Amino acid sequence: MNLFSLWRRRGSAPVARERLQILLSYERSARGESNLLSILRGDILAAVSKHLTIDQDNIVMRMDRDATLSTLEIEIVIPHAEMKLAAS
Amino acid sequence: MAKVVVITSGKGGVGKTTSTAALGAALAQAGKKVAVIDFDVGLRNLDLVMGAERRVVFDLINVVQGVAKLPQALIRDKRLETLWLLPASQTKDKDALTEAGVAGVIKEMRGKFDWILCDSPAGIERGAQLAMRFADAAVIVTNPEVSSVRDSDRIIGLLDSKTQKAEKGERIEKHILITRYDPNRALRGEMLSIDDVLEILSTPLLGIVPESEEVLRASNVGSPVTLSNPASPPARAYADAASRLTGENVPMAIHSERRRFFGKLFGRAA
């Protein structure tokens, strides 16, 4: 075990929290419970996928929710090859 | 008129049966008249955890089918005069439990007890839905772990749609009971914190039961932990949770061995 793995272990609860928030917002909307965050997420991804092929590995999604506000963060990595393709 | 509470979780092994026994005993210790019902047909265990396994003669399905009358099937706890157990059937077909049958039993029991705790089977199938069907309130037992939290979310969805209260457009009272909590691991960021779980599930907290050897020891000897070792951290956590269930305002505390040790020291010094 090195220092890095110690640090990673410290980080496992936040990872769990984030994975749950993304998963549950998706599952709740699948059950018909309206959830603005997952609707937004779906629409944004649909808009982006019109212009380039979305590879799951190139997307980082974060959702967070507390008492007063929610955040949705979508990070899409666009390889230069894709940009040329989209422009042509 | 009794208040009917379902103890549920979706996921198995998180502590539903332990919690039903402990909360039931804690309520009875506070002087309430309590019945605990095992809904886990085919896999009954509440009798074992409560140390009544050798006294089972009739069960819930016998009562539903009219083979036995309710007073014949109810087992009175040997330690607590006001605590009763209605065991599940161990052998019969799961389909023998009908909605109308359960409705009849609960209706009859409502007039006889202050509290009726329904120990739900794991899963989200018929048995779990029947256990929650007539509940006024729900205790959702959750471990601070991803699969348990996900399943609790699913169960919350069911409580809000499949219970009789929900169908009538009323709100079913929901509480999260966090079990197997390790405050040190949560502090180190290795375990979901209480706040994480509550925020994700957006449901109020009933209590925090710390991970403890006492829980296994209690089930080994067939005694609810609030009876086998009332001073232990899990017993105090369950007693607090039971008080909150009755509407008392008990400040939330994470009971730990260490605090108990210091408490003892101070207690002696005083």
Interface residues (C-beta under 8 A of the other chain):
Chain A: R9 R10 G11 S12 A13 P14 A16 R17 R19 L20 Q21 L23 L24 E27 R28 R31 E33 R65 D66 A67
Chain B: E145 V146 V149 R150 D153 R154 G157 A186 R188 G189 E190 M191 L192 S193 D196 E199 I200
